[in-house]
Structure formats: C-alpha cells, structure tokens
Amino acid sequence: PESSQRVYGIPLKYLSLVTLAVQNASLSILMRYSRVSDPEHSYNPASAVLLTEILKASISLYTAYKRTDDNTLNTNREDHLSPLFPKKKKSFLGNLPVKSSSNSNKRRISLSLKDDLRPSETKLKAKILAAQVFSRDSWKLSIPAILYVIQNNLAFVAASNLEVATFQVAYQMKILTTALFSVLLLGRSLSKTKWLSLVFLAIGVGIVQVQSTATPSSQGGIHAGNPVAGFMAVAMACLTSGLAGVYFELVLKGSNVDLWVRNVQLSLFSFPPALLPVLFGKAAQGLSLFERLNLVRNFNGWAYATVLTQVLGGLVTALVIKYSDNILKGFATSISIVISSIASVVLFDFAVTPGFVMGASTVLGSTMIYNKPSAAAAASNSGIPAD
Ligand code: C5P
C-alpha cells in the first residue's frame, strides 16, 4: 500500500524516521541556543510559533494544491489531452522518483472536461481543493491544532529553563502520554512488558529531574533558568503532545482525506490560538500593534534556524504518523537524546553527572524494551502500522 512509497529507493517510512531523529536533536539545541544566546534582545516565542504555523500552512497548501493536480485532473485528462497542450509540470513530490503501488487507489473525481477548458484549470483545482479543505469534518482538526499550539509554546518555556539534554530526556515522557491516550482513545492494549518499560521510563525521567534540580547549573550566565518551571512546562507539553498526536492519527487514519489537506486544516485552526498570545501575551505589553505583528522582532540567526527546524519537524511528524506508527516515532526520538547529549557536552559544557547517566540510560533502556516488537507483531511486520 502507500507505506511502500520510496524516495530515491529509500522507503519513505525510514527516511522520515531518520529525518525526525536528526531534526529532534537539532531542534532542542537550536531552541535552547536561540533563547539564551542574546538575553538582552530576546524574541517572542509566541511569534515564532505563529510564524512556524504560517510557513507550514503555506507549504501544506502548495503541496495539497499540486497533489490535487496529480490525484484528480491528470488521471482524468491525460487520455484526451491533445498534443497542443504540453504535459503539465509535475509537483515537487511528483518530480521525485516516488513509486506507489497504489496508483489505482488514487481518488478519481470524474470530471467531464473539454480540452478548451484548460485555461480555467487553476480555478477548477482551487475549487476542488477548497471543497476538500472546508469539508464538513474539518472541525475535527481544531482539537489537535489548539493542543499543538499550547505544546509548541510550552516547549519554548522548557527550553529556556532546562539544559538541552535534560529537556530531551524529560520530553521522552511523551511515550508515556502517547501510550495512555492510545489506550484510552484508540482502544489499544499494551503488554505487561510495555507497561513495565513505561514505568521505568518515568523512573528514569524522575532521576534526571531530581539530579538536575538538586544540582543547579555550575555556570550562571547562559545556563541560568528555573528547572521547576521547566519541568512543569515539559510535563504539560508531553500531555498535550500525546493527546494531539493520537487525535491527529485518529482523524488521519479514520478517513482517506489527503494528508496535506489535513495539514492545511490543522494549520488553519492553529492560527487563532497562535495569534492570541502574540497580541495579548506578556511579551506584547507596552508594544504598538505594528511591533506586536512584527513576528521577526529581535530575531537572530538562531531564531530563524529554530523556526525552520520546527517547520521541518511538523511536516516530518505528519509523515511519520501516516507512514509509520507512534512506536517507531518514539524510537527515533530516543536516538536523538544520544545525539543531543553528545552535542550538548561539546557546545554548552554540559556537566555529565552520574545521576544523569543513570537516568538517561534508564530512559534509553526502557525505550528499547518498549520498542522491541512482540513475536506476533514481528511476524506481521510488513510496513502496515502496527499496535
Ligand atoms: O514530538 P511531537 O510529536 O509531540 O511534536 C509534534 C510537532 O509536530 C508539533 O510541533 C506540531 O505542531 C507538529 N505537527 C505538525 N503537523 C502535524 C502533526 C504535528 O505540524 N500534522
């Protein structure tokens, strides 16, 4: 099926997982650095979240528009297009050697078009897309949209108050919340081993938390922060992440609406909640309306890099939810802890204490046990999202 899609011969499933691991590690480093590198001219995180949503919406809209072309018009018109009309350029996804074994599954909207309708094709495509985006069930995306906006704002609070590696390890609690909401909302059941590994995951996160609160950063300056506020933000971000992820999966897999149309819907619903703190948040106090709406106010290179990495992360997360499953997604992020811990030692002189090593290995070990496929799952592991 669709999960067998390949880009340059590599299954999209694995490509997206590796990209997510690297993206995850880079994001926590960039986010942290963008917050602490220039404390005098700090930018407004809420603006960064809104800017990210605007960029994601634009990319998703463009992709959805191009795919409307691929999925609907081409399949219907190619047969009777006269040579007068050169073959249309393919979308950027279409240019890649993406192989799909499910061509026959592509939705075909039967359009009785005549060749002389060609000039209005753009209009027609826009209409088809608009009908899909503003479909009756689009409101369902408002729930994950609000949750993701809250999560993304909380991530900035956490990154401002915690060391990179500590933030990464604590953020692994997502696995726990994702599992909880999968059981509650998707009716999944977990084996005893998996529940046990989740308990160890929580213990590991606890160890990291205790040692980092007990030993405040040796250096003031760029390491200063409020660990308690940081951990509370992470805990809340994990709750919203788990619920939003599971809800998005529920909506996405519950219908055959295109992923990119779903992404556009998600972005549209995230605009109002993302705009509110930009207009009325603490950081907006004393600013004129123009200054508030200048989303890149006080942005330095790190801030731009953070936003671009967030955009990439959002799009890859959507692909991972579609082509893989949450179990593999958790594994990808646990690899990123190792990457970012090493980078943190090099970049921020992060002091690796025995407590951190113990907590981090507990988190990694339990993540590995959690991700170890059961005999039954291994036998049926054919790329179809399991669990
Ligand atoms: O790590 P986690 O899965 O919780 O992160 C989800 C991130 O991906 C959030 O920043 C969210 O805004 C983004 N996302 C997205 N589009 C989706 C799903 C998630 O932009 N369809």
Residues whose N, C-alpha, C, O or C-beta is under 5 A from the ligand:
A	BS01	C5P	Y148 N152 S241 G313 G314 L315 T317 A318
